[in-house]
């Protein structure tokens, strides 16, 4: 199967008619979970599915999958990851990136010091936050803002940033 990229995690069932409760892990949940979207449930073996219905509820998505109409059919999917095949991903505009493009980038600050590599991306509010672990120190939580991220070079697997004053406190 083609490369798969995580877009959500099935955390529970909802009701008795086969609805699944999904925590989105994508910048494009309204596209990924739209009616007709093709997804893959990463199980053994993987299961290719199509979204029959979708609705948002309390920061999660409730999905009904085509051909799965009762709780017994979807119960085995609880705890599994939902992914999208690379062939189902759309091209992005300049300055837009998929999470998998950013995770693993080496981050260099305005003083040409390597901060580390992006390990995960949080979406707590209006902008994403890059998590950059540092051995023996607190993680850097870097906001993805134009004023902070100066340049991203995917070919070089590097991002250059200007760290806001006071963001990193290494004083113990």
LODRENTI-743139 format. One record per residue (C-alpha): residue number from 1; residue in one letter; x, y, z. Coordinates in nm, 2 decimals, padded with zeros to 4 digits. Example, Ala and Ser with C-alpha at 12.3 -4.5 7.8 and 13.67 -1.06 7.14 Angstrom:
2
1,a,01.23,-00.45,00.78
2,s,01.37,-00.11,00.71
//
This chain:
172
1,x,00.00,00.00,00.00
2,x,00.11,00.36,-00.06
3,x,00.25,00.58,00.21
4,x,00.00,00.65,00.48
5,x,-00.03,00.96,00.69
6,x,-00.22,00.97,01.02
7,x,-00.52,01.20,01.03
8,x,-00.71,01.08,01.34
9,x,-00.74,00.83,01.62
10,x,-01.06,00.64,01.69
11,x,-01.12,00.68,02.06
12,x,-01.46,00.52,02.10
13,x,-01.79,00.43,01.94
14,x,-02.09,00.65,01.96
15,x,-02.44,00.51,01.99
16,x,-02.55,00.17,01.84
17,x,-02.56,00.26,01.47
18,x,-02.18,00.23,01.40
19,x,-02.07,00.58,01.46
20,x,-01.71,00.63,01.56
21,x,-01.57,00.91,01.78
22,x,-01.24,01.04,01.62
23,x,-00.98,01.28,01.76
24,x,-00.85,01.47,01.46
25,x,-00.47,01.49,01.41
26,x,-00.47,01.69,01.09
27,x,-00.49,02.06,00.99
28,x,-00.77,01.96,00.75
29,x,-01.03,01.77,00.94
30,x,-01.32,01.91,00.75
31,x,-01.17,01.77,00.43
32,x,-01.03,01.45,00.57
33,x,-01.36,01.35,00.73
34,x,-01.60,01.48,00.46
35,x,-01.86,01.25,00.31
36,x,-01.69,01.04,00.04
37,x,-01.34,01.07,00.18
38,x,-01.13,00.75,00.15
39,x,-00.94,00.66,00.47
40,x,-00.75,00.36,00.60
41,x,-00.79,00.21,00.94
42,x,-00.45,00.10,01.05
43,x,-00.52,-00.25,01.18
44,x,-00.40,-00.60,01.10
45,x,-00.48,-00.61,00.81
46,x,-00.54,-00.25,00.72
47,x,-00.91,-00.17,00.63
48,x,-00.99,00.08,00.35
49,x,-01.31,00.27,00.43
50,x,-01.52,00.55,00.29
51,x,-01.69,00.82,00.51
52,x,-02.07,00.80,00.48
53,x,-02.15,01.08,00.73
54,x,-01.95,01.31,00.95
55,x,-02.03,01.57,01.21
56,x,-01.83,01.77,01.46
57,x,-01.89,01.75,01.83
58,x,-01.69,01.90,02.12
59,x,-01.36,01.91,01.92
60,x,-01.40,01.56,01.79
61,x,-01.56,01.41,01.48
62,x,-01.83,01.15,01.47
63,x,-01.80,00.94,01.16
64,x,-02.02,00.68,01.00
65,x,-01.84,00.46,00.75
66,x,-02.00,00.32,00.44
67,x,-02.10,-00.04,00.50
68,x,-02.07,-00.03,00.88
69,x,-02.41,00.03,01.03
70,x,-02.40,-00.11,01.38
71,x,-02.18,-00.10,01.69
72,x,-02.07,-00.46,01.66
73,x,-01.91,-00.39,01.31
74,x,-01.71,-00.09,01.43
75,x,-01.61,-00.20,01.78
76,x,-01.29,-00.37,01.66
77,x,-01.17,-00.03,01.53
78,x,-01.17,00.13,01.87
79,x,-00.82,00.26,01.95
80,x,-00.70,00.23,01.59
81,x,-00.54,00.51,01.39
82,x,-00.71,00.66,01.08
83,x,-00.48,00.74,00.79
84,x,-00.50,00.88,00.44
85,x,-00.31,00.75,00.15
86,x,-00.06,00.98,-00.02
87,x,-00.27,00.96,-00.34
88,x,-00.56,01.12,-00.15
89,x,-00.37,01.43,-00.03
90,x,-00.41,01.76,-00.21
91,x,-00.14,02.00,-00.31
92,x,-00.09,02.28,-00.06
93,x,-00.03,02.65,-00.13
94,x,00.31,02.81,-00.07
95,x,00.38,02.84,00.30
96,x,00.14,02.55,00.39
97,x,00.28,02.22,00.52
98,x,00.15,01.88,00.63
99,x,00.24,01.77,00.98
100,x,00.46,01.49,00.84
101,x,00.66,01.76,00.65
102,x,00.74,01.95,00.97
103,x,00.80,01.66,01.22
104,x,01.17,01.57,01.22
105,x,01.29,01.91,01.09
106,x,01.61,02.04,01.25
107,x,01.53,02.38,01.40
108,x,01.81,02.65,01.40
109,x,01.76,02.98,01.59
110,x,01.87,03.33,01.50
111,x,02.21,03.27,01.65
112,x,02.28,02.97,01.43
113,x,02.23,02.74,01.73
114,x,02.06,02.41,01.67
115,x,01.76,02.39,01.91
116,x,01.67,02.03,01.82
117,x,01.42,01.84,01.60
118,x,01.04,01.89,01.59
119,x,00.90,01.58,01.76
120,x,00.53,01.66,01.75
121,x,00.29,01.94,01.67
122,x,00.02,02.06,01.91
123,x,-00.29,02.25,01.81
124,x,-00.41,02.43,02.12
125,x,-00.57,02.73,01.96
126,x,-00.53,02.97,01.68
127,x,-00.18,02.85,01.58
128,x,00.01,02.53,01.59
129,x,00.30,02.48,01.84
130,x,00.61,02.28,01.75
131,x,00.75,02.06,02.03
132,x,01.13,02.05,02.03
133,x,01.28,01.82,02.30
134,x,01.62,01.90,02.44
135,x,01.82,01.64,02.64
136,x,01.84,01.74,03.01
137,x,01.64,02.06,02.95
138,x,01.27,02.15,02.91
139,x,01.11,02.11,02.57
140,x,01.09,02.42,02.36
141,x,00.73,02.50,02.27
142,x,00.76,02.71,01.96
143,x,00.46,02.88,01.81
144,x,00.42,02.84,01.43
145,x,00.39,03.21,01.35
146,x,00.53,03.42,01.06
147,x,00.72,03.63,01.31
148,x,00.88,03.32,01.46
149,x,00.94,03.08,01.17
150,x,01.16,03.27,00.92
151,x,01.22,02.99,00.66
152,x,01.15,02.63,00.60
153,x,01.36,02.43,00.36
154,x,01.21,02.08,00.33
155,x,01.49,01.97,00.09
156,x,01.75,02.05,00.36
157,x,01.51,01.92,00.63
158,x,01.57,02.25,00.83
159,x,01.37,02.54,00.97
160,x,01.52,02.87,01.07
161,x,01.34,03.05,01.35
162,x,01.36,03.37,01.56
163,x,01.29,03.27,01.92
164,x,01.09,03.53,02.10
165,x,01.27,03.67,02.41
166,x,01.18,03.48,02.72
167,x,01.04,03.18,02.54
168,x,01.34,02.96,02.64
169,x,01.43,02.97,03.01
170,x,01.74,02.76,03.07
171,x,01.82,02.92,03.41
172,x,01.78,02.67,03.69
//
